[in-house]
Amino acid sequence: MTVPELHTLERIARYIAAGQAIRDGQLSEGRALLQKAYQDFPPASLTRLECSFLVKFEDDLVFAGQFLPDLRFTIVLVQMLGSYRQAA
């Protein structure tokens, strides 16, 4: 694997872990994981490939994001995933 591919996997894994925690009913853990993903990999930097994986977790991520102190990242995430769906 190349360095960019590893970077993409790490980015996707952070967001998916947050989404999965929410699906498993662990809201506190999901919020913390999502906040960390936002800090390390802001939604505006997500690629189309990354969005293609994350769109499956959109509802979970948006649900968790509404409980974070700053909604701007969640709004950008919704915009990025919406743009991906429109282009697909």
C-alpha positions as CSV (number, residue, x, y, z in Angstrom):
1,M,0.0,0.0,0.0
2,T,1.1,3.5,-0.7
3,V,1.2,6.3,1.9
4,P,-1.9,8.1,0.4
5,E,-3.8,4.8,0.5
6,L,-2.9,4.3,4.2
7,H,-3.9,7.9,4.9
8,T,-7.3,7.4,3.3
9,L,-7.8,4.2,5.3
10,E,-7.0,6.0,8.5
11,R,-9.4,8.8,7.7
12,I,-12.2,6.5,6.8
13,A,-11.6,4.3,9.9
14,R,-11.9,7.2,12.2
15,Y,-15.3,8.3,10.9
16,I,-16.6,4.7,10.5
17,A,-15.6,3.9,14.1
18,A,-17.7,6.9,15.3
19,G,-20.6,5.8,13.1
20,Q,-20.4,2.2,14.4
21,A,-20.3,3.3,18.0
22,I,-23.5,5.3,17.5
23,R,-25.1,2.2,15.8
24,D,-24.1,0.2,18.8
25,G,-25.8,2.6,21.1
26,Q,-22.7,4.1,22.6
27,L,-23.4,7.8,22.1
28,S,-20.7,9.1,24.4
29,E,-18.0,7.1,22.6
30,G,-19.4,7.9,19.2
31,R,-19.4,11.7,19.9
32,A,-15.8,11.5,21.2
33,L,-14.6,9.6,18.2
34,L,-16.4,11.9,15.8
35,Q,-14.9,15.0,17.5
36,K,-11.5,13.4,17.1
37,A,-12.1,12.6,13.5
38,Y,-13.3,16.2,12.9
39,Q,-10.1,17.6,14.6
40,D,-7.7,15.3,12.8
41,F,-9.4,15.1,9.4
42,P,-11.9,17.9,8.8
43,P,-14.9,17.0,6.6
44,A,-14.0,19.6,4.0
45,S,-10.8,17.6,3.2
46,L,-12.7,14.3,2.5
47,T,-12.2,12.9,-1.0
48,R,-14.9,11.4,-3.2
49,L,-13.6,8.0,-2.4
50,E,-13.8,8.6,1.3
51,C,-17.3,10.0,1.0
52,S,-18.4,6.9,-0.9
53,F,-17.6,4.8,2.2
54,L,-18.9,7.3,4.7
55,V,-22.3,7.9,3.1
56,K,-23.5,4.6,4.6
57,F,-22.9,6.1,8.1
58,E,-24.3,9.5,7.3
59,D,-27.4,9.3,9.6
60,D,-25.3,8.0,12.5
61,L,-22.6,10.7,12.1
62,V,-25.2,13.5,11.8
63,F,-27.0,12.2,14.8
64,A,-23.8,12.2,16.9
65,G,-22.7,15.6,15.4
66,Q,-25.8,17.4,16.6
67,F,-24.5,16.8,20.2
68,L,-21.1,18.4,19.6
69,P,-20.4,21.9,20.7
70,D,-19.6,23.2,17.2
71,L,-22.1,22.2,14.5
72,R,-20.1,23.6,11.6
73,F,-18.1,20.4,11.0
74,T,-21.3,18.4,10.9
75,I,-22.9,20.9,8.4
76,V,-19.8,20.6,6.2
77,L,-20.0,16.8,6.5
78,V,-23.6,16.8,5.3
79,Q,-22.7,19.1,2.4
80,M,-19.7,16.9,1.4
81,L,-21.8,13.7,1.5
82,G,-24.7,15.4,-0.3
83,S,-22.3,16.5,-3.1
84,Y,-21.0,13.0,-3.4
85,R,-24.6,11.6,-3.8
86,Q,-25.5,14.2,-6.4
87,A,-22.4,13.4,-8.4
88,A,-22.7,9.7,-8.2
